[in-house]
Structure formats: structure tokens, C-alpha cells
Amino acid sequence: MPSTMPTPIQYADLSDAFEFASATVPFGPFEQAAFIALDSGKVVYRSEAHDDVLPPDLDDRGRYLPVPTRQDLSLGSRLAFLFTERFLPQDHETVHDYFTEHGAYARFKELLLLRGLLEAWYDFEASETRQALRAWAEEQGLQVR
């Protein structure tokens, strides 16, 4: 039975697990996921690409918490629109049009490069991801260090 104390986890471990889980969405070659052991904060990785020995009770949500993906935390096109709203309001329509077709992020990043905002985008994306991941962890009873 899990403890009522918050499960401690290092932010770097949580971030790595998040990136791993997100790698399959939507273009990863293998299905993969990451889970946090609620008794220890240890991350368990599951991937079709590896035949690792996994805990037999990995599907027990009282013991293991699935790590969300970028899509689970709405960190896809929503972030691009938010960034555009704050830093490129004049390009709102253009960016909206990009995201109606395949290859949107490549075109979005080309626009950012043209406007001299690519590094600002990467900083913004990292900050928003960090905030969303920490908020999710807190909601789940994790203590991020």
C-alpha cells in the first residue's frame, strides 16, 4: 500500500521520463511509456524496443503512476499559439494556418528563425513544460526536488 507521504522524485528523473514517454507521440517508432514507483520515486521504463524485465504489477495504478506525455499536458500546438500571442501577434493568422497542415512545427520554427525568436521559443517551451510537469507532479502527490 502506498505511503500517504509525498513520493520524492528528482526533477531530472521526471523530465527524462516525460521525454521518453513523449517520444512515441505521435511519431515514435515503438510504443513506450514511463512509470513512477509510488513507494520509491524510481522511474520504470517500458518499451517495445527492449526486453527489459518489468515489475509484474506495473499496471497497478496504486503502485505505479504513468508519466504523462506532451499531449497529455496540452504542450503541443497550444504552446505555439500562446507564444505567438505573446511575441508575434502580427503573425497569429499565419501560425494558425501552419497548424492546419502537416509540417506545422517546421514552418513555425522557420518563422521564428526569420523573426529572431527561435532561442526565445526554446526558452519559453522549456519553461512552460517545466511548469506543467511540476504542476502535474504536485497534483499526483509527488514531491519534486
NORPEQUI-V529073 format. One record per residue. N is the residue number from 1. OMEGA is omega in whole degrees, -180 to 180 (none if undefined). D_FIRST is the distance of its C-alpha to the first C-alpha in whole Angstrom. Layout:
# NORPEQUI-V529073
n = (N | N)
omega = (OMEGA | OMEGA)
d_first = (D_FIRST | D_FIRST)
This chain:
# NORPEQUI-V529073
n = (1 | 2 | 3 | 4 | 5 | 6 | 7 | 8 | 9 | 10 | 11 | 12 | 13 | 14 | 15 | 16 | 17 | 18 | 19 | 20 | 21 | 22 | 23 | 24 | 25 | 26 | 27 | 28 | 29 | 30 | 31 | 32 | 33 | 34 | 35 | 36 | 37 | 38 | 39 | 40 | 41 | 42 | 43 | 44 | 45 | 46 | 47 | 48 | 49 | 50 | 51 | 52 | 53 | 54 | 55 | 56 | 57 | 58 | 59 | 60 | 61 | 62 | 63 | 64 | 65 | 66 | 67 | 68 | 69 | 70 | 71 | 72 | 73 | 74 | 75 | 76 | 77 | 78 | 79 | 80 | 81 | 82 | 83 | 84 | 85 | 86 | 87 | 88 | 89 | 90 | 91 | 92 | 93 | 94 | 95 | 96 | 97 | 98 | 99 | 100 | 101 | 102 | 103 | 104 | 105 | 106 | 107 | 108 | 109 | 110 | 111 | 112 | 113 | 114 | 115 | 116 | 117 | 118 | 119 | 120 | 121 | 122 | 123 | 124 | 125 | 126 | 127 | 128 | 129 | 130 | 131 | 132 | 133 | 134 | 135 | 136 | 137 | 138 | 139 | 140 | 141 | 142 | 143 | 144 | 145)
omega = (-178 | 178 | 176 | 176 | 177 | 177 | 179 | 175 | 177 | 180 | -179 | 179 | 178 | 180 | 178 | 179 | 178 | 179 | 178 | -179 | -178 | -176 | -180 | -175 | -10 | -168 | -178 | -177 | -178 | 173 | 180 | -179 | 176 | -178 | 176 | 175 | -175 | 179 | -175 | -175 | 179 | 179 | 176 | -180 | 176 | -179 | 174 | -177 | -178 | 178 | -180 | 174 | -177 | 176 | -178 | -178 | -176 | 180 | 178 | -176 | 173 | -179 | -177 | -179 | 177 | 178 | -178 | 175 | 176 | 180 | 179 | -178 | 179 | -179 | 179 | -176 | 178 | 179 | 179 | 179 | 179 | 178 | 180 | 180 | -177 | -170 | -177 | -175 | 179 | -179 | -177 | -178 | 180 | -179 | 177 | 179 | 179 | -173 | 172 | -178 | 176 | 178 | -175 | -176 | 178 | 179 | 178 | -179 | 175 | 178 | 179 | 177 | 178 | -178 | -180 | -176 | -177 | 178 | 177 | 177 | -179 | 177 | 179 | -179 | 180 | 180 | 180 | 178 | 179 | 180 | -179 | -179 | 177 | 178 | 178 | -178 | 179 | 178 | -178 | 180 | 177 | 176 | -177 | -180 | none)
d_first = (0 | 4 | 7 | 9 | 12 | 13 | 13 | 16 | 18 | 22 | 24 | 26 | 23 | 22 | 26 | 26 | 23 | 25 | 28 | 27 | 25 | 28 | 31 | 31 | 32 | 34 | 36 | 34 | 35 | 32 | 29 | 26 | 23 | 20 | 17 | 15 | 12 | 9 | 8 | 12 | 14 | 16 | 18 | 18 | 21 | 22 | 26 | 29 | 31 | 29 | 28 | 25 | 22 | 19 | 16 | 16 | 12 | 14 | 14 | 11 | 11 | 7 | 7 | 11 | 13 | 17 | 20 | 22 | 26 | 29 | 30 | 27 | 27 | 31 | 32 | 35 | 39 | 37 | 38 | 41 | 42 | 41 | 43 | 46 | 46 | 46 | 48 | 50 | 51 | 54 | 52 | 50 | 52 | 52 | 48 | 47 | 50 | 48 | 45 | 46 | 47 | 46 | 46 | 45 | 43 | 46 | 49 | 47 | 47 | 50 | 51 | 49 | 51 | 54 | 53 | 52 | 49 | 47 | 45 | 44 | 43 | 40 | 40 | 39 | 37 | 35 | 34 | 33 | 31 | 29 | 29 | 28 | 25 | 24 | 24 | 22 | 19 | 20 | 19 | 16 | 15 | 16 | 18 | 21 | 23)
